[in-house]
């Protein structure tokens, strides 16, 4: 995780990051490594997406910088892909040496591989679509006609043609060349998540109007968060930890269905920080912006949004506007109209920016600083 963080902040190059990661596997047998690979589930919905792609006549290439080539080829066979490329992992006596090589780990490696496929098969760029998640994929963008970001990082979100978060199957509408909007379906999972998210506005209301001690409330939230973390560890092992596991199974989207769902923890941390770091009224206003503003922006953007923000394809102008109105209105219960409007506007604009920092942390920091700075 730490090595991934160093890559995200550009302290390590991709090649350096992967070299350090694979050095950790030095001495591990190929069989042990293979078992670890087999235990990792594929992204939910990937089989359905690949099936639809084949039905539409697409040729599919898996180009991975992180997977060894033999794993990429196995995954391609499993999913029905036509091409597979990965890094070369050195083995001696059937054990990993920790050394890696290959085109895909170079700065323009994925583009080199894709261009090779296009030339060998005589494909035109107008026939090619790239689905990408992080900046390592950006060199491929000039080689294709359409780019789709799936749970994209900040740079991909800004530069791709379309972007989705959560369910991989949400990319399917954008495979149609006639698509005019990047609106994606609003699911029951989405609705359940927003009920929890926006319902947390009850926290400052309880503290403000029923005199619930905010520090005691922060303590309860912290204890609940610890219990939730244990439930997620149990869920990863296939065990249930009611009621948390039940709620997570209903609310989880995308990779959260099989991975450790960190969003609830970060959301709880944002509320806890708001309760204990700022003066009472400021903290309550911050929570209002985080819960109602952020939630209203997501609902509006996904259900009604049409105007995609040019600097972040995962966000809609309509969502940002409604988020400002909702958070400013709610904040009026705790701070002056001027403070409420300024803090809500700045917070929602920052929320719309492509950033590696989670919104559940970014919004409390930004909103708190703005409210504190205004006399």
C-alpha positions in Angstrom: 0.0 0.0 0.0 2.9 2.4 0.9 4.6 1.7 -2.5 1.3 2.4 -4.3 1.1 5.7 -2.4 4.6 6.7 -3.5 3.6 5.9 -7.1 0.4 8.0 -6.8 2.3 11.1 -5.6 4.9 10.6 -8.4 7.7 9.9 -6.0 8.3 6.5 -7.7 7.9 5.7 -11.4 5.7 2.8 -12.3 8.8 0.7 -13.1 10.4 1.5 -9.8 7.2 0.7 -7.9 6.8 -2.6 -9.6 10.4 -3.5 -9.1 10.0 -2.9 -5.3 6.8 -4.9 -5.2 8.1 -7.9 -7.0 11.3 -7.9 -4.9 9.1 -8.7 -2.0 8.2 -12.0 -3.7 11.9 -13.1 -4.1 12.2 -16.8 -3.3 8.5 -17.6 -3.6 7.7 -20.6 -5.8 5.7 -20.2 -9.0 3.1 -22.5 -7.5 2.6 -20.4 -4.4 2.5 -17.3 -6.5 -0.1 -18.9 -8.8 -2.3 -19.9 -5.9 -2.3 -16.3 -4.7 -3.3 -15.1 -8.1 -6.1 -17.6 -8.4 -7.5 -16.4 -5.0 -8.0 -12.9 -6.3 -11.5 -12.5 -7.7 -12.1 -10.7 -11.0 -13.9 -7.4 -11.0 -17.7 -7.9 -10.6 -19.4 -7.8 -14.0 -16.3 -8.3 -16.1 -17.6 -11.6 -17.5 -20.8 -9.9 -18.7 -18.9 -7.0 -20.1 -16.5 -9.2 -22.1 -19.4 -11.3 -23.3 -21.2 -8.1 -24.6 -18.0 -7.0 -26.3 -17.7 -10.3 -28.1 -21.3 -10.2 -29.1 -20.7 -6.7 -30.7 -17.7 -8.1 -32.6 -14.9 -6.5 -30.6 -11.5 -8.0 -30.4 -10.3 -7.7 -26.7 -6.8 -7.0 -25.5 -5.7 -7.2 -21.9 -2.6 -5.1 -21.4 -1.4 -5.1 -17.8 1.6 -3.5 -16.3 1.2 -5.3 -13.0 0.5 -8.9 -13.9 3.2 -11.3 -15.2 2.6 -12.3 -18.8 1.7 -15.9 -18.0 -1.0 -14.6 -15.6 -2.3 -12.1 -18.2 -2.6 -14.9 -20.7 -4.4 -17.2 -18.3 -6.8 -14.4 -17.5 -7.4 -13.7 -21.2 -8.2 -17.3 -21.7 -10.6 -17.3 -18.7 -12.5 -14.2 -20.0 -12.3 -14.9 -23.7 -9.9 -12.1 -24.6 -8.0 -12.2 -27.9 -4.7 -10.7 -26.8 -2.8 -10.5 -23.5 0.4 -8.7 -22.5 2.1 -8.4 -19.1 5.5 -8.0 -17.6 8.2 -10.6 -17.7 8.9 -12.1 -14.3 12.3 -13.8 -13.9 12.3 -17.4 -12.5 15.2 -19.5 -11.5 14.6 -23.1 -10.4 10.9 -22.3 -10.5 11.3 -19.6 -7.9 10.8 -15.9 -8.3 14.1 -13.8 -8.3 12.3 -10.5 -7.9 13.5 -9.2 -11.2 11.1 -7.9 -13.9 11.3 -6.6 -17.4 9.2 -6.0 -20.5 7.7 -3.1 -22.5 4.6 -2.7 -20.3 6.6 -1.4 -17.3 8.2 1.4 -19.4 6.7 5.0 -19.4 5.0 4.4 -22.8 4.9 0.6 -22.5 1.2 0.1 -22.9 1.1 2.3 -26.0 4.0 0.3 -27.5 2.0 -2.9 -27.0 -1.2 -1.5 -28.3 0.4 0.0 -31.4 2.0 -3.3 -32.1 -1.4 -5.0 -32.0 -2.9 -2.4 -34.3 -0.2 -2.7 -36.9 0.0 -6.5 -36.8 -3.8 -6.8 -37.2 -4.1 -3.8 -39.5 -6.7 -2.1 -37.2 -7.5 1.6 -37.5 -7.5 3.8 -34.4 -11.1 4.6 -35.3 -12.0 1.0 -34.5 -10.3 1.0 -31.1 -11.6 1.9 -27.6 -9.5 2.0 -24.4 -10.9 1.4 -20.9 -8.5 2.7 -18.3 -8.2 3.5 -14.7 -4.8 5.2 -13.9 -2.4 7.5 -15.6 -0.2 4.7 -16.8 -2.7 4.2 -19.5 -2.6 7.8 -20.9 0.0 7.1 -23.6 -2.6 4.8 -25.3 -5.2 7.6 -25.6 -3.8 9.2 -28.8 -3.9 5.8 -30.5 -7.7 5.2 -30.2 -11.0 6.9 -31.1 -12.7 6.7 -27.7 -11.5 6.5 -24.1 -13.5 5.4 -21.1 -12.4 5.8 -17.5 -13.4 3.2 -15.0 -13.0 4.3 -11.4 -10.4 6.6 -12.9 -7.7 8.5 -11.1 -7.4 12.3 -11.3 -5.6 12.4 -14.6 -7.7 9.8 -16.4 -10.9 11.5 -15.2 -9.8 14.7 -16.7 -8.6 13.4 -20.1 -10.9 10.5 -21.0 -14.0 10.9 -23.1 -16.4 9.2 -20.7 -16.0 8.0 -17.1 -17.9 5.8 -14.7 -17.5 4.8 -11.0 -18.7 1.7 -9.3 -20.1 -0.9 -11.7 -18.0 -2.0 -14.6 -21.1 -2.8 -16.6 -21.9 1.0 -16.7 -19.3 1.3 -19.5 -21.5 -0.7 -21.9 -23.6 2.3 -23.1 -20.5 4.1 -24.2 -19.5 1.4 -26.6 -22.2 2.7 -28.8 -20.8 5.3 -31.1 -24.1 7.3 -31.1 -24.0 7.9 -27.3 -24.6 11.6 -26.5 -24.4 11.6 -22.7 -22.4 9.9 -20.0 -25.4 9.4 -17.7 -25.3 5.9 -16.0 -28.1 4.0 -14.4 -29.1 4.8 -10.8 -29.3 1.5 -9.0 -30.8 0.3 -5.7 -27.2 0.1 -4.3 -26.7 3.7 -5.2 -29.9 4.7 -3.4 -29.1 2.7 -0.3 -25.7 4.3 -0.1 -27.1 7.8 -0.3 -29.7 7.0 2.4 -26.8 6.2 4.7 -24.7 9.2 3.5 -27.4 11.9 3.6 -29.1 10.4 6.7 -26.0 11.1 8.6 -27.1 14.7 8.7 -29.1 13.6 11.7 -25.8 13.7 13.7 -25.4 17.5 13.9 -29.2 17.8 14.3 -29.1 15.6 17.4 -26.2 17.5 18.8 -27.7 20.9 18.1 -31.3 20.4 19.1 -31.3 17.5 21.5 -28.0 18.5 23.3 -26.3 15.3 22.5 -22.6 15.7 23.5 -20.6 15.9 20.3 -17.5 14.2 21.7 -19.7 11.3 23.0 -21.2 11.1 19.5 -17.7 11.0 18.0 -16.8 8.2 20.4 -19.8 6.2 19.3 -19.0 6.7 15.7 -15.4 5.7 16.3 -16.4 2.5 18.1 -18.9 1.6 15.3 -16.1 2.2 12.7 -13.8 -0.2 14.5 -16.6 -2.9 14.6 -17.2 -2.2 10.9 -13.5 -2.7 10.1 -13.6 -6.1 11.8 -16.7 -7.0 9.8 -14.9 -6.2 6.6 -12.0 -8.4 7.5 -14.6 -11.2 8.3 -16.4 -10.6 5.0 -13.2 -11.0 3.0 -12.9 -14.5 4.6 -16.4 -15.4 3.7 -17.9 -14.9 7.2 -20.8 -12.7 8.3 -20.7 -10.0 10.9 -24.2 -8.7 11.3 -25.5 -6.1 10.9 -22.5 -4.7 9.1 -22.0 -7.4 6.5 -25.7 -7.3 5.6 -25.5 -3.5 5.0 -22.2 -3.7 3.1 -23.6 -6.5 0.8 -26.5 -4.3 -0.1 -24.6 -1.0 -0.5 -21.3 -2.2 -2.1 -20.6 -1.4 -5.7 -17.8 -2.4 -8.0 -14.7 -3.8 -6.4 -16.2 -3.2 -2.9 -18.2 -6.4 -3.5 -15.1 -8.5 -3.0 -12.5 -6.1 -1.6 -12.3 -4.1 1.7 -14.8 -1.3 1.4 -12.9 1.7 2.8 -15.4 4.5 1.9 -17.5 4.0 5.1 -14.4 4.3 7.2 -13.3 7.5 5.5 -16.8 8.9 5.7 -16.9 8.2 9.5 -13.4 9.6 9.9 -14.6 12.8 8.1 -17.5 13.2 10.5 -15.4 12.4 13.6 -12.8 15.1 12.6 -15.6 17.6 12.1 -17.0 16.9 15.5 -13.7 17.2 17.4 -11.5 19.6 15.5 -13.8 22.6 14.9 -16.0 24.7 17.2 -19.4 23.1 17.5 -21.3 25.3 15.0 -18.5 25.1 12.5 -18.3 21.3 12.8 -22.0 20.9 12.4 -22.0 23.0 9.2 -19.1 21.0 7.9 -21.1 17.7 8.4 -24.1 19.3 6.6 -21.9 20.1 3.6 -20.3 16.6 3.7 -23.6 14.7 4.0 -26.3 16.7 2.2 -24.1 18.6 -0.3 -22.0 15.7 -1.4 -24.9 13.3 -1.5 -27.2 15.7 -3.4 -24.4 16.3 -5.9 -24.0 12.6 -6.6 -27.8 11.9 -6.9 -28.4 14.8 -9.2 -25.4 14.2 -11.3 -26.2 10.5 -11.8 -30.0 10.8 -12.3 -30.3 14.2 -14.1 -26.8 15.4 -15.0 -26.2 16.1 -18.7 -23.4 18.7 -18.7 -20.1 16.9 -18.0 -17.4 18.9 -16.3 -14.5 19.3 -18.8 -11.9 18.7 -16.1 -13.5 15.7 -14.5 -15.6 13.4 -16.7 -17.1 11.6 -13.6 -18.9 14.8 -12.4 -21.8 16.8 -13.8 -22.4 20.6 -13.6 -26.0 20.0 -12.5 -24.8 17.9 -9.6 -22.3 20.5 -8.4 -24.9 23.2 -8.6 -27.5 21.3 -6.6 -24.8 20.2 -4.1 -24.0 23.9 -3.4 -27.7 24.7 -2.9 -28.4 21.7 -0.6 -25.3 22.2 1.5 -25.7 25.9 1.8 -29.4 25.5 2.9 -28.5 22.9 5.5 -25.6 24.9 6.8 -27.9 27.9 7.6 -29.0 26.0 10.7 -25.5 26.5 12.1 -23.7 29.5 10.5 -24.5 32.8 8.9 -25.8 32.8 5.3 -22.6 34.3 4.0 -20.5 31.6 5.6 -22.9 28.9 4.5 -22.8 30.0 0.8 -19.1 30.6 0.6 -18.1 27.4 2.3 -20.6 25.3 0.3 -19.6 26.8 -3.0 -15.8 26.3 -2.4 -16.3 22.8 -1.0 -18.5 21.6 -3.9 -16.1 23.0 -6.4 -13.2 21.3 -4.7 -15.3 18.1 -4.6 -15.7 18.3 -8.4 -12.0 18.4 -9.0 -10.2 15.2 -10.0 -8.1 14.5 -6.9 -6.4 11.4 -5.4 -7.7 12.5 -1.9 -11.1 11.0 -1.0 -14.0 13.4 -0.9 -15.0 12.2 2.6 -11.7 13.7 3.9 -11.2 16.5 1.5 -14.6 18.2 2.1 -14.3 18.3 5.9 -10.8 19.9 5.6 -11.8 22.4 3.0 -15.2 23.4 4.5 -13.7 23.6 8.0 -10.8 25.8 6.9 -13.1 28.2 4.9 -15.6 28.5 7.8 -12.8 29.1 10.3 -11.2 31.7 8.1 -14.3 33.8 7.6 -14.9 36.1 10.6 
